[in-house]
Amino acid sequence: MQESIISGNVKTAYDQFYEKHDEAWRTLSGKYKGQHIIDVCRGLTFKNVLEVGAGDGSILKYLSEHNFAPEYQAVEISQSGVDYIQSRGIKNVTSVQVFDGYKLPFGDDSFDLIILSHVLEHVEHERLLLREIRRVAKHCVIEVPRDYKFNVDTRIKHFLAYGHINMYTPTSLRYLLSTEGFELENDLVSLIDPEVTKFNSYVNQKKKKSLLTNLRITAEFKVKQNLSKIFGKKVSEQFANAYTVLCKKASQQPELF
């Protein structure tokens, strides 16, 4: 594989990304992402876990605090992210490395589990990364935001501001994974918790706190949650803000033609 396959502008965008970051926001976000990983892996145990695109380590910190696994390693394209993770002294994190975004510096089946949480939507060549994940780990957890909705093409600037260059629905992610030799073991859909919506509204968007706004946010969450329970998977996937899957290598690679 080429030494540097990441486009120059993408690499530059992430180089110093974690030097100036909102730790409170990332910790809150990491709490829910980490819990989704624990939930989708319920009943399974893993000895060693690698997080690919570990950001500032918020997910690893949450998993470590909840004793998800006895050993963690991490790779990240941003040196600022690596430096920040190392500075946090997260228990049982044995290695944090910069990588080129595609080539994982590990042998075949080196890990019981790879975590790829809110990373795939940022990746230029998603299938190349998925092939490396399948090579290096026996299982993987992937979570993506459910960004793809009607008229998404009119909101390109909005999504690029978050670095999202790929759009997924639960069905499109399942199709992608199936055609890359993964077998689905478990999945879950999730709504943005009111705690996160309120934080985003009042802190990130600098809006004044309001009882009416709090009630509206909570009510919208409850309505979607109840409708999802009543009407089942199809409706819950339509309402979902994120989709989490646990996969393993399929016994057979899919064939073209």
C-alpha atoms as an extended CHARMM CRD file, in Angstrom:
* protein
*
       257  EXT
         1         1  MET       CA              0.0000000000        0.0000000000        0.0000000000  PROA      1               0.0000000000
         2         2  GLN       CA              1.2040000000        3.5080000000       -0.7210000000  PROA      2               0.0000000000
         3         3  GLU       CA              3.0030000000        5.2750000000        2.1300000000  PROA      3               0.0000000000
         4         4  SER       CA              0.6040000000        8.2360000000        2.1310000000  PROA      4               0.0000000000
         5         5  ILE       CA             -2.7740000000        7.5970000000        0.5870000000  PROA      5               0.0000000000
         6         6  ILE       CA             -4.5820000000       10.3180000000        2.5560000000  PROA      6               0.0000000000
         7         7  SER       CA             -5.1320000000       13.4910000000        0.5460000000  PROA      7               0.0000000000
         8         8  GLY       CA             -2.9970000000       16.4100000000        1.6710000000  PROA      8               0.0000000000
         9         9  ASN       CA             -5.9250000000       18.6070000000        2.6470000000  PROA      9               0.0000000000
        10        10  VAL       CA             -7.4900000000       15.8340000000        4.7390000000  PROA      10              0.0000000000
        11        11  LYS       CA             -4.2220000000       15.1130000000        6.5830000000  PROA      11              0.0000000000
        12        12  THR       CA             -3.7000000000       18.8140000000        7.2410000000  PROA      12              0.0000000000
        13        13  ALA       CA             -7.2350000000       19.2000000000        8.5770000000  PROA      13              0.0000000000
        14        14  TYR       CA             -6.6040000000       16.6130000000       11.2950000000  PROA      14              0.0000000000
        15        15  ASP       CA             -2.9400000000       17.2760000000       12.1030000000  PROA      15              0.0000000000
        16        16  GLN       CA             -3.6220000000       19.7550000000       14.9050000000  PROA      16              0.0000000000
        17        17  PHE       CA             -7.3010000000       18.9570000000       15.3820000000  PROA      17              0.0000000000
        18        18  TYR       CA             -6.9720000000       17.8370000000       19.0130000000  PROA      18              0.0000000000
        19        19  GLU       CA             -4.7330000000       20.6640000000       20.1840000000  PROA      19              0.0000000000
        20        20  LYS       CA             -7.8170000000       22.8350000000       20.5900000000  PROA      20              0.0000000000
        21        21  HSD       CA            -10.7530000000       20.6570000000       21.5190000000  PROA      21              0.0000000000
        22        22  ASP       CA            -13.7380000000       20.7650000000       23.8320000000  PROA      22              0.0000000000
        23        23  GLU       CA            -12.9360000000       18.1170000000       26.4250000000  PROA      23              0.0000000000
        24        24  ALA       CA            -16.3480000000       18.3360000000       28.1050000000  PROA      24              0.0000000000
        25        25  TRP       CA            -18.1450000000       17.7480000000       24.8090000000  PROA      25              0.0000000000
        26        26  ARG       CA            -15.8820000000       14.8800000000       23.7740000000  PROA      26              0.0000000000
        27        27  THR       CA            -16.1620000000       13.2270000000       27.1930000000  PROA      27              0.0000000000
        28        28  LEU       CA            -19.9600000000       13.3710000000       27.0240000000  PROA      28              0.0000000000
        29        29  SER       CA            -19.9570000000       12.0450000000       23.4600000000  PROA      29              0.0000000000
        30        30  GLY       CA            -17.4680000000        9.3230000000       24.4030000000  PROA      30              0.0000000000
        31        31  LYS       CA            -19.7290000000        8.1920000000       27.2340000000  PROA      31              0.0000000000
        32        32  TYR       CA            -22.5950000000        7.3060000000       24.8830000000  PROA      32              0.0000000000
        33        33  LYS       CA            -20.3750000000        5.8890000000       22.1390000000  PROA      33              0.0000000000
        34        34  GLY       CA            -18.5890000000        3.7470000000       24.7070000000  PROA      34              0.0000000000
        35        35  GLN       CA            -21.8680000000        2.4970000000       26.1510000000  PROA      35              0.0000000000
        36        36  HSD       CA            -23.0840000000        1.5340000000       22.6800000000  PROA      36              0.0000000000
        37        37  ILE       CA            -19.9540000000       -0.6100000000       22.2870000000  PROA      37              0.0000000000
        38        38  ILE       CA            -20.5630000000       -2.3040000000       25.6250000000  PROA      38              0.0000000000
        39        39  ASP       CA            -24.2270000000       -2.9070000000       24.7680000000  PROA      39              0.0000000000
        40        40  VAL       CA            -23.6660000000       -4.3570000000       21.2930000000  PROA      40              0.0000000000
        41        41  CYS       CA            -20.9490000000       -6.6750000000       22.6670000000  PROA      41              0.0000000000
        42        42  ARG       CA            -23.0390000000       -7.8810000000       25.6120000000  PROA      42              0.0000000000
        43        43  GLY       CA            -22.1710000000      -11.4720000000       26.5420000000  PROA      43              0.0000000000
        44        44  LEU       CA            -18.7790000000      -11.4670000000       24.8020000000  PROA      44              0.0000000000
        45        45  THR       CA            -15.3200000000      -10.9340000000       26.2670000000  PROA      45              0.0000000000
        46        46  PHE       CA            -12.2140000000       -9.6240000000       24.5200000000  PROA      46              0.0000000000
        47        47  LYS       CA             -8.6230000000       -9.8140000000       25.7470000000  PROA      47              0.0000000000
        48        48  ASN       CA             -7.1280000000       -7.1180000000       23.5530000000  PROA      48              0.0000000000
        49        49  VAL       CA             -8.8690000000       -4.2320000000       21.8080000000  PROA      49              0.0000000000
        50        50  LEU       CA             -7.6130000000       -1.7830000000       19.2050000000  PROA      50              0.0000000000
        51        51  GLU       CA             -9.3660000000        1.5140000000       18.5650000000  PROA      51              0.0000000000
        52        52  VAL       CA             -8.7540000000        2.8260000000       15.0620000000  PROA      52              0.0000000000
        53        53  GLY       CA             -9.1740000000        6.5880000000       14.8070000000  PROA      53              0.0000000000
        54        54  ALA       CA             -9.1500000000        6.9760000000       18.5740000000  PROA      54              0.0000000000
        55        55  GLY       CA             -9.3770000000       10.7690000000       18.5400000000  PROA      55              0.0000000000
        56        56  ASP       CA             -8.5940000000       12.1310000000       21.9950000000  PROA      56              0.0000000000
        57        57  GLY       CA             -9.1800000000        8.8040000000       23.7730000000  PROA      57              0.0000000000
        58        58  SER       CA            -12.5830000000        9.5950000000       25.2970000000  PROA      58              0.0000000000
        59        59  ILE       CA            -14.0650000000        6.2470000000       24.2450000000  PROA      59              0.0000000000
        60        60  LEU       CA            -11.0370000000        4.3130000000       25.4770000000  PROA      60              0.0000000000
        61        61  LYS       CA            -11.2390000000        6.1080000000       28.8140000000  PROA      61              0.0000000000
        62        62  TYR       CA            -14.9020000000        5.1740000000       29.2100000000  PROA      62              0.0000000000
        63        63  LEU       CA            -14.2890000000        1.5360000000       28.2680000000  PROA      63              0.0000000000
        64        64  SER       CA            -11.2900000000        1.3200000000       30.5930000000  PROA      64              0.0000000000
        65        65  GLU       CA            -13.2950000000        2.7520000000       33.4950000000  PROA      65              0.0000000000
        66        66  HSD       CA            -15.9580000000        0.0970000000       32.8680000000  PROA      66              0.0000000000
        67        67  ASN       CA            -13.4360000000       -2.7720000000       32.6300000000  PROA      67              0.0000000000
        68        68  PHE       CA            -14.4790000000       -3.6960000000       29.1000000000  PROA      68              0.0000000000
        69        69  ALA       CA            -11.1410000000       -5.4170000000       28.3470000000  PROA      69              0.0000000000
        70        70  PRO       CA             -7.7740000000       -5.9510000000       30.0560000000  PROA      70              0.0000000000
        71        71  GLU       CA             -5.6930000000       -4.3670000000       27.2590000000  PROA      71              0.0000000000
        72        72  TYR       CA             -6.2030000000       -1.5200000000       24.8030000000  PROA      72              0.0000000000
        73        73  GLN       CA             -4.1570000000       -0.0740000000       21.9610000000  PROA      73              0.0000000000
        74        74  ALA       CA             -4.9210000000        2.8540000000       19.6850000000  PROA      74              0.0000000000
        75        75  VAL       CA             -3.9600000000        4.3150000000       16.3140000000  PROA      75              0.0000000000
        76        76  GLU       CA             -4.8020000000        7.7890000000       15.0800000000  PROA      76              0.0000000000
        77        77  ILE       CA             -3.8080000000        9.8640000000       12.0220000000  PROA      77              0.0000000000
        78        78  SER       CA             -3.4240000000       13.0240000000       14.1200000000  PROA      78              0.0000000000
        79        79  GLN       CA             -0.2480000000       13.5290000000       16.1500000000  PROA      79              0.0000000000
        80        80  SER       CA             -2.1520000000       15.9090000000       18.4130000000  PROA      80              0.0000000000
        81        81  GLY       CA             -4.6450000000       13.1320000000       19.1340000000  PROA      81              0.0000000000
        82        82  VAL       CA             -1.8720000000       10.6500000000       19.9560000000  PROA      82              0.0000000000
        83        83  ASP       CA             -0.1830000000       13.1760000000       22.2470000000  PROA      83              0.0000000000
        84        84  TYR       CA             -3.4070000000       13.8990000000       24.0770000000  PROA      84              0.0000000000
        85        85  ILE       CA             -4.2880000000       10.2180000000       24.5870000000  PROA      85              0.0000000000
        86        86  GLN       CA             -0.8000000000        9.5620000000       25.9620000000  PROA      86              0.0000000000
        87        87  SER       CA             -1.1270000000       12.5050000000       28.3450000000  PROA      87              0.0000000000
        88        88  ARG       CA             -4.3430000000       11.1090000000       29.8510000000  PROA      88              0.0000000000
        89        89  GLY       CA             -2.7360000000        8.0330000000       31.4190000000  PROA      89              0.0000000000
        90        90  ILE       CA             -5.7070000000        5.7940000000       30.6170000000  PROA      90              0.0000000000
        91        91  LYS       CA             -5.5280000000        2.5040000000       32.5170000000  PROA      91              0.0000000000
        92        92  ASN       CA             -4.5090000000       -0.5520000000       30.4570000000  PROA      92              0.0000000000
        93        93  VAL       CA             -3.7200000000        1.4420000000       27.2900000000  PROA      93              0.0000000000
        94        94  THR       CA             -0.3930000000       -0.1210000000       26.3040000000  PROA      94              0.0000000000
        95        95  SER       CA              0.2990000000        1.5840000000       22.9660000000  PROA      95              0.0000000000
        96        96  VAL       CA             -0.8070000000        4.6670000000       21.0230000000  PROA      96              0.0000000000
        97        97  GLN       CA              0.5880000000        5.2320000000       17.5270000000  PROA      97              0.0000000000
        98        98  VAL       CA              0.2410000000        7.5430000000       14.5610000000  PROA      98              0.0000000000
        99        99  PHE       CA             -0.7580000000        5.6310000000       11.4230000000  PROA      99              0.0000000000
       100       100  ASP       CA             -1.3370000000        6.5550000000        7.7890000000  PROA      100             0.0000000000
       101       101  GLY       CA             -5.0940000000        6.0580000000        7.9100000000  PROA      101             0.0000000000
       102       102  TYR       CA             -5.1040000000        2.7030000000        6.1140000000  PROA      102             0.0000000000
       103       103  LYS       CA             -2.1700000000        0.4350000000        6.9230000000  PROA      103             0.0000000000
       104       104  LEU       CA             -2.4230000000       -0.9890000000       10.4270000000  PROA      104             0.0000000000
       105       105  PRO       CA              1.0440000000       -1.8110000000       11.8650000000  PROA      105             0.0000000000
       106       106  PHE       CA             -0.0150000000       -5.2150000000       13.2110000000  PROA      106             0.0000000000
       107       107  GLY       CA             -0.0170000000       -8.8190000000       12.0580000000  PROA      107             0.0000000000
       108       108  ASP       CA             -3.0060000000      -10.8870000000       10.9770000000  PROA      108             0.0000000000
       109       109  ASP       CA             -5.5650000000      -11.5760000000       13.7440000000  PROA      109             0.0000000000
       110       110  SER       CA             -3.5700000000       -9.5320000000       16.2610000000  PROA      110             0.0000000000
       111       111  PHE       CA             -6.6680000000       -8.3380000000       18.1110000000  PROA      111             0.0000000000
       112       112  ASP       CA             -9.8540000000       -9.8640000000       19.4190000000  PROA      112             0.0000000000
       113       113  LEU       CA            -11.7230000000       -6.6510000000       18.6150000000  PROA      113             0.0000000000
       114       114  ILE       CA            -11.2510000000       -3.4640000000       16.6150000000  PROA      114             0.0000000000
       115       115  ILE       CA            -13.3770000000       -0.4030000000       17.3590000000  PROA      115             0.0000000000
       116       116  LEU       CA            -14.1750000000        2.0360000000       14.5830000000  PROA      116             0.0000000000
       117       117  SER       CA            -16.5430000000        4.5480000000       16.1580000000  PROA      117             0.0000000000
       118       118  HSD       CA            -17.6310000000        7.5690000000       14.0910000000  PROA      118             0.0000000000
       119       119  VAL       CA            -14.6160000000        7.1720000000       11.8210000000  PROA      119             0.0000000000
       120       120  LEU       CA            -15.8730000000        5.5770000000        8.6000000000  PROA      120             0.0000000000
       121       121  GLU       CA            -17.8210000000        8.6930000000        7.5950000000  PROA      121             0.0000000000
       122       122  HSD       CA            -14.4790000000       10.5630000000        7.4950000000  PROA      122             0.0000000000
       123       123  VAL       CA            -12.5310000000        8.0110000000        5.4190000000  PROA      123             0.0000000000
       124       124  GLU       CA            -11.7970000000        8.6810000000        1.7490000000  PROA      124             0.0000000000
       125       125  HSD       CA            -11.2160000000        5.0290000000        0.7890000000  PROA      125             0.0000000000
       126       126  GLU       CA            -13.4730000000        3.1780000000        3.2130000000  PROA      126             0.0000000000
       127       127  ARG       CA            -13.1270000000       -0.2640000000        1.6210000000  PROA      127             0.0000000000
       128       128  LEU       CA             -9.3280000000       -0.2030000000        1.9420000000  PROA      128             0.0000000000
       129       129  LEU       CA             -9.5950000000        0.4580000000        5.6660000000  PROA      129             0.0000000000
       130       130  LEU       CA            -12.2630000000       -2.2120000000        6.1320000000  PROA      130             0.0000000000
       131       131  ARG       CA            -10.0060000000       -4.7990000000        4.4710000000  PROA      131             0.0000000000
       132       132  GLU       CA             -7.2190000000       -3.9630000000        6.9240000000  PROA      132             0.0000000000
       133       133  ILE       CA             -9.6120000000       -4.2550000000        9.8510000000  PROA      133             0.0000000000
       134       134  ARG       CA            -10.7450000000       -7.6850000000        8.6280000000  PROA      134             0.0000000000
       135       135  ARG       CA             -7.1170000000       -8.7510000000        8.3160000000  PROA      135             0.0000000000
       136       136  VAL       CA             -6.0510000000       -7.6020000000       11.7770000000  PROA      136             0.0000000000
       137       137  ALA       CA             -9.0440000000       -8.4380000000       14.0130000000  PROA      137             0.0000000000
       138       138  LYS       CA            -11.4100000000      -11.3270000000       14.6350000000  PROA      138             0.0000000000
       139       139  HSD       CA            -14.3040000000       -9.0120000000       15.4610000000  PROA      139             0.0000000000
       140       140  CYS       CA            -15.0710000000       -5.3550000000       14.9430000000  PROA      140             0.0000000000
       141       141  VAL       CA            -17.5440000000       -2.8000000000       16.2400000000  PROA      141             0.0000000000
       142       142  ILE       CA            -18.4100000000       -0.0260000000       13.8250000000  PROA      142             0.0000000000
       143       143  GLU       CA            -20.6370000000        2.9220000000       14.6180000000  PROA      143             0.0000000000
       144       144  VAL       CA            -21.6410000000        5.6010000000       12.1200000000  PROA      144             0.0000000000
       145       145  PRO       CA            -24.0140000000        8.5500000000       12.3090000000  PROA      145             0.0000000000
       146       146  ARG       CA            -27.1940000000        8.1650000000       10.2880000000  PROA      146             0.0000000000
       147       147  ASP       CA            -26.6070000000       11.2910000000        8.2060000000  PROA      147             0.0000000000
       148       148  TYR       CA            -28.2430000000       10.1740000000        4.9720000000  PROA      148             0.0000000000
       149       149  LYS       CA            -31.6830000000       11.7300000000        4.6770000000  PROA      149             0.0000000000
       150       150  PHE       CA            -33.7680000000       13.4150000000        2.0030000000  PROA      150             0.0000000000
       151       151  ASN       CA            -32.0400000000       16.4680000000        0.4540000000  PROA      151             0.0000000000
       152       152  VAL       CA            -28.6940000000       15.6100000000        2.0540000000  PROA      152             0.0000000000
       153       153  ASP       CA            -26.9940000000       16.9610000000       -1.0670000000  PROA      153             0.0000000000
       154       154  THR       CA            -28.2100000000       20.4690000000       -0.1910000000  PROA      154             0.0000000000
       155       155  ARG       CA            -26.3630000000       20.3500000000        3.1610000000  PROA      155             0.0000000000
       156       156  ILE       CA            -22.8550000000       19.5500000000        1.9830000000  PROA      156             0.0000000000
       157       157  LYS       CA            -21.2780000000       22.5140000000        3.7820000000  PROA      157             0.0000000000
       158       158  HSD       CA            -22.9190000000       21.4820000000        7.0350000000  PROA      158             0.0000000000
       159       159  PHE       CA            -21.5530000000       17.9420000000        6.9110000000  PROA      159             0.0000000000
       160       160  LEU       CA            -18.1050000000       18.9520000000        5.6500000000  PROA      160             0.0000000000
       161       161  ALA       CA            -17.8450000000       21.2290000000        8.6920000000  PROA      161             0.0000000000
       162       162  TYR       CA            -17.8800000000       17.9900000000       10.7290000000  PROA      162             0.0000000000
       163       163  GLY       CA            -15.5460000000       16.1890000000        8.3100000000  PROA      163             0.0000000000
       164       164  HSD       CA            -18.2830000000       13.8380000000        7.0860000000  PROA      164             0.0000000000
       165       165  ILE       CA            -17.5850000000       12.8590000000        3.4800000000  PROA      165             0.0000000000
       166       166  ASN       CA            -19.5450000000        9.5720000000        3.5030000000  PROA      166             0.0000000000
       167       167  MET       CA            -23.2350000000        9.1170000000        4.2570000000  PROA      167             0.0000000000
       168       168  TYR       CA            -24.8070000000        5.9630000000        5.6680000000  PROA      168             0.0000000000
       169       169  THR       CA            -28.0960000000        4.3930000000        6.5760000000  PROA      169             0.0000000000
       170       170  PRO       CA            -28.2700000000        1.0980000000        8.4870000000  PROA      170             0.0000000000
       171       171  THR       CA            -29.0490000000       -0.7560000000        5.2500000000  PROA      171             0.0000000000
       172       172  SER       CA            -26.2300000000        0.8720000000        3.2750000000  PROA      172             0.0000000000
       173       173  LEU       CA            -23.7050000000        0.0870000000        6.0250000000  PROA      173             0.0000000000
       174       174  ARG       CA            -24.8410000000       -3.5310000000        6.1950000000  PROA      174             0.0000000000
       175       175  TYR       CA            -24.4780000000       -3.7880000000        2.4250000000  PROA      175             0.0000000000
       176       176  LEU       CA            -20.9630000000       -2.3070000000        2.5360000000  PROA      176             0.0000000000
       177       177  LEU       CA            -19.8450000000       -4.6720000000        5.2830000000  PROA      177             0.0000000000
       178       178  SER       CA            -21.3870000000       -7.7400000000        3.6530000000  PROA      178             0.0000000000
       179       179  THR       CA            -19.6370000000       -7.0100000000        0.3550000000  PROA      179             0.0000000000
       180       180  GLU       CA            -16.3060000000       -6.6820000000        2.2100000000  PROA      180             0.0000000000
       181       181  GLY       CA            -16.4860000000      -10.0840000000        3.8540000000  PROA      181             0.0000000000
       182       182  PHE       CA            -18.0240000000       -9.2840000000        7.2380000000  PROA      182             0.0000000000
       183       183  GLU       CA            -20.8220000000      -11.1540000000        8.9550000000  PROA      183             0.0000000000
       184       184  LEU       CA            -23.2010000000       -9.2270000000       11.2100000000  PROA      184             0.0000000000
       185       185  GLU       CA            -23.4180000000      -10.5960000000       14.7760000000  PROA      185             0.0000000000
       186       186  ASN       CA            -25.4060000000       -7.8890000000       16.5360000000  PROA      186             0.0000000000
       187       187  ASP       CA            -26.5790000000       -4.3310000000       15.9440000000  PROA      187             0.0000000000
       188       188  LEU       CA            -28.3850000000       -1.4790000000       17.6140000000  PROA      188             0.0000000000
       189       189  VAL       CA            -29.8340000000        1.8600000000       16.6520000000  PROA      189             0.0000000000
       190       190  SER       CA            -29.6980000000        4.8710000000       18.9390000000  PROA      190             0.0000000000
       191       191  LEU       CA            -31.2000000000        8.3080000000       19.3050000000  PROA      191             0.0000000000
       192       192  ILE       CA            -29.2370000000       11.2920000000       20.5480000000  PROA      192             0.0000000000
       193       193  ASP       CA            -29.8800000000       11.3930000000       24.2840000000  PROA      193             0.0000000000
       194       194  PRO       CA            -31.5270000000       14.5870000000       25.6140000000  PROA      194             0.0000000000
       195       195  GLU       CA            -28.4200000000       15.1800000000       27.7500000000  PROA      195             0.0000000000
       196       196  VAL       CA            -26.3130000000       15.5030000000       24.5950000000  PROA      196             0.0000000000
       197       197  THR       CA            -28.8560000000       17.6510000000       22.7350000000  PROA      197             0.0000000000
       198       198  LYS       CA            -29.1190000000       20.0450000000       25.6720000000  PROA      198             0.0000000000
       199       199  PHE       CA            -25.3480000000       20.2800000000       26.0200000000  PROA      199             0.0000000000
       200       200  ASN       CA            -24.9760000000       20.9650000000       22.3090000000  PROA      200             0.0000000000
       201       201  SER       CA            -27.6990000000       23.6050000000       22.4110000000  PROA      201             0.0000000000
       202       202  TYR       CA            -26.5820000000       25.4700000000       25.5170000000  PROA      202             0.0000000000
       203       203  VAL       CA            -22.8080000000       25.1070000000       25.4220000000  PROA      203             0.0000000000
       204       204  ASN       CA            -21.6890000000       24.5180000000       21.8250000000  PROA      204             0.0000000000
       205       205  GLN       CA            -24.3430000000       26.7760000000       20.2820000000  PROA      205             0.0000000000
       206       206  LYS       CA            -24.2330000000       29.2200000000       23.2300000000  PROA      206             0.0000000000
       207       207  LYS       CA            -27.9950000000       29.4360000000       23.6500000000  PROA      207             0.0000000000
       208       208  LYS       CA            -29.6260000000       30.4650000000       26.9240000000  PROA      208             0.0000000000
       209       209  LYS       CA            -31.0460000000       27.6810000000       29.0470000000  PROA      209             0.0000000000
       210       210  SER       CA            -34.8120000000       27.4430000000       28.8490000000  PROA      210             0.0000000000
       211       211  LEU       CA            -37.3170000000       25.2150000000       30.6180000000  PROA      211             0.0000000000
       212       212  LEU       CA            -39.4580000000       25.1680000000       27.4820000000  PROA      212             0.0000000000
       213       213  THR       CA            -36.5010000000       24.0670000000       25.3370000000  PROA      213             0.0000000000
       214       214  ASN       CA            -35.6520000000       21.3420000000       27.8580000000  PROA      214             0.0000000000
       215       215  LEU       CA            -39.2150000000       20.0390000000       27.7760000000  PROA      215             0.0000000000
       216       216  ARG       CA            -39.3130000000       20.1040000000       23.9660000000  PROA      216             0.0000000000
       217       217  ILE       CA            -36.0060000000       18.1970000000       23.6590000000  PROA      217             0.0000000000
       218       218  THR       CA            -37.1290000000       15.5470000000       26.1510000000  PROA      218             0.0000000000
       219       219  ALA       CA            -40.5910000000       15.2260000000       24.5850000000  PROA      219             0.0000000000
       220       220  GLU       CA            -39.1900000000       14.7610000000       21.0540000000  PROA      220             0.0000000000
       221       221  PHE       CA            -36.8410000000       12.0660000000       22.3290000000  PROA      221             0.0000000000
       222       222  LYS       CA            -39.6450000000       10.2130000000       24.1270000000  PROA      222             0.0000000000
       223       223  VAL       CA            -41.9790000000       10.3630000000       21.1100000000  PROA      223             0.0000000000
       224       224  LYS       CA            -39.3360000000        8.8990000000       18.7840000000  PROA      224             0.0000000000
       225       225  GLN       CA            -38.3670000000        6.3020000000       21.3730000000  PROA      225             0.0000000000
       226       226  ASN       CA            -41.9750000000        5.1650000000       21.8520000000  PROA      226             0.0000000000
       227       227  LEU       CA            -42.7710000000        5.0930000000       18.1330000000  PROA      227             0.0000000000
       228       228  SER       CA            -39.6650000000        2.9880000000       17.5710000000  PROA      228             0.0000000000
       229       229  LYS       CA            -40.8260000000        0.4860000000       20.1880000000  PROA      229             0.0000000000
       230       230  ILE       CA            -44.3340000000        0.3210000000       18.7410000000  PROA      230             0.0000000000
       231       231  PHE       CA            -43.4610000000        0.0260000000       15.0550000000  PROA      231             0.0000000000
       232       232  GLY       CA            -40.2490000000       -1.9690000000       15.2800000000  PROA      232             0.0000000000
       233       233  LYS       CA            -36.9330000000       -2.0440000000       13.4620000000  PROA      233             0.0000000000
       234       234  LYS       CA            -37.8950000000       -0.2980000000       10.2450000000  PROA      234             0.0000000000
       235       235  VAL       CA            -39.1770000000        2.8120000000       12.0190000000  PROA      235             0.0000000000
       236       236  SER       CA            -36.4100000000        2.7910000000       14.6230000000  PROA      236             0.0000000000
       237       237  GLU       CA            -33.8200000000        2.8120000000       11.8220000000  PROA      237             0.0000000000
       238       238  GLN       CA            -35.5910000000        5.7800000000       10.2250000000  PROA      238             0.0000000000
       239       239  PHE       CA            -35.4870000000        7.7740000000       13.4680000000  PROA      239             0.0000000000
       240       240  ALA       CA            -31.9730000000        6.6760000000       14.4600000000  PROA      240             0.0000000000
       241       241  ASN       CA            -29.1480000000        9.1680000000       14.8720000000  PROA      241             0.0000000000
       242       242  ALA       CA            -26.4930000000        6.4540000000       14.9850000000  PROA      242             0.0000000000
       243       243  TYR       CA            -26.1200000000        2.8150000000       14.0040000000  PROA      243             0.0000000000
       244       244  THR       CA            -23.7700000000        0.3810000000       15.7480000000  PROA      244             0.0000000000
       245       245  VAL       CA            -22.8150000000       -3.0700000000       14.4660000000  PROA      245             0.0000000000
       246       246  LEU       CA            -20.7650000000       -5.9430000000       15.8290000000  PROA      246             0.0000000000
       247       247  CYS       CA            -19.2100000000       -8.0040000000       13.0210000000  PROA      247             0.0000000000
       248       248  LYS       CA            -16.8870000000      -10.9100000000       12.5090000000  PROA      248             0.0000000000
       249       249  LYS       CA            -15.0600000000      -12.1960000000        9.4630000000  PROA      249             0.0000000000
       250       250  ALA       CA            -17.3620000000      -14.1080000000        7.1700000000  PROA      250             0.0000000000
       251       251  SER       CA            -16.3110000000      -17.6870000000        6.4760000000  PROA      251             0.0000000000
       252       252  GLN       CA            -16.3450000000      -16.9350000000        2.7500000000  PROA      252             0.0000000000
       253       253  GLN       CA            -15.5250000000      -13.8460000000        0.7070000000  PROA      253             0.0000000000
       254       254  PRO       CA            -18.3120000000      -12.5940000000       -1.5680000000  PROA      254             0.0000000000
       255       255  GLU       CA            -17.6790000000      -13.2060000000       -5.2570000000  PROA      255             0.0000000000
       256       256  LEU       CA            -18.2100000000      -10.8120000000       -8.1540000000  PROA      256             0.0000000000
       257       257  PHE       CA            -20.0490000000      -12.2200000000      -11.1870000000  PROA      257             0.0000000000
